[in-house]
Amino acid sequence: MLSAIQNIFRIPELKKRILFTAGMLVIFRFGSFIPVPGIDAHTLSAFFNTQAQGILGLLDMFSGGAFGKFSIFALGIMPYISTSIILSLLTVVIPQLEQLSKEGEAGRKKINQYTRYGTVLLCAIQSFAISFWLQKQNFGGVPIVFNPGFRFQLLTMITLTTGTIFLMWIGEQITEYGVGNGISLLIFAGIVDRIPQAVAGSFKLLRVGQLNLFTAIFISAIVIVTIIGAIFIEQGIRKIPVQYARHIVGRKVYGGQSTYLPLKVDMSGVIAVIFAISVMMIPAFASQIFPFQFLQNITRWFEKGGVIYTLIYAAMIIFFCYFYTAIVFNPMDVAENMKKYGGFIPGIRPGKPTAEYIDRILTRITLIGAVAVVFIAIVPDILQRRFNIPFNFGGTALLIVIGVALDTMKQIESHLLMRHYEGFMKKGRLIGRSVRF
């Protein structure tokens, strides 16, 4: 591991990519502390401290603390992810979008362009609604907004929309010129940034006696077990044996070798969790903005940690695990490519039977992976509420941090191995995933 870290800085291109990624993340963190004009920062901070365990606390976690400070990056990257979800769903039902998705790089660029347009529209709606809601809030009789009115709403809408578009640009630049997936790394950086504060807060509560030693040890054990389980699921694969027939071209003999088709147990990984939490935020977020009674009732049903919230959240994770897997992996295409190059699965006929066999195995292992992700995402959150842990760092955050870290390490390891350096592990290799938003 140490030799691999040293080798990173011996490769000029990889060193440049890592420094570029670090620089972009520093810009992101710096922007999280620049507030939107017209806000009383002290009153806002006091107001958000009372909402830390609710939906506002969750939004603040995914924005890296920017929402609680109402900075220029308060919306974070979630509008972009929400738009990506909407377009992914529409791709299945709209033939024109489905055709674009099959046109290779040109079609993907067109869909990305539509995603950017949708992000701007969604940001404008969300920022205007937030400004409308925020100017009605106060803490201890002190208003949060100095001069409420249309000018404040317009300024907030322009500022927050510009901030999210800038974050979207940063994410795309990291993906192209840095290491890892830029959008995922922005969420990763926001969550990791809060870890020192959470640990320090826990030690403070332990010192003053509000958190007993047994509970602290139990929480630490749960975090360690969750990390191990998440790594195990992220790296787990099902190997399907593949045999290639021997054929002669001229005087040379090709094929005749045995290999395997690796199918990841959790092919969607962190993407399913991010998509699910994005959808689950919508009702609670809408109820905070629009003071309608039926939305308040829905919010009570969807209270974080409640039975209904937990069941729907689990169902959404399972759905997006299958949905993402169906988008990125086509068993029929794999079967046709195997048949084209003389490959076959022992005991299974080439073509359609092979595709059905792969699809059947993929369906089963995806269910196992999805259930495991649900367990890792939900159980720590339940224990967090049971023991009244004073920070929002449950299974969902751990899954995101571990998934993004593994994918980024996989990309770095690929650069090392390509230049004949040793990877992070002497035996075996990290198993990553091609993450797209």
ABEGO torsion letter per residue (X at the ends): XAAAAAAAAABAAAAAAAAAAAAAAAAAAAAAABBBBGBBAAAAAAAAAAAAABAAAAAAAAAGGAAAAGBAAAAEAAAAAAAAAAAAAAAAABAAAAAAAAAEAAAAAAAAAAAAAAAAAAAAAAAAAAAAAAAABBBGGBBABABBEAAAAAAAAAAAAAAAAAAAAAAAAAAAABBEBAAAAAAAAAAAAAAAAAAAAAAAAAAAGABBAAAAAAAAAAAAAAAAAAAAAAABBBBBBBBBBBBBBEABBBEGBBBBBBBBABAAEAAAAAAAAAAAAAAAAAAAABBBAAAAAAAAAABBGBAAAAAAAAAAAAAAAAAAAAAABBAAAAAAAAAAAGBBBBGBBBEAAAAAAAAAAAAAAAAAAAAAAAAAAAAAAAAAAAAGBABBBBAAAAAAAAAAAAAAAAAAAAAAAAAGBBBABABEBBBBBBBBX
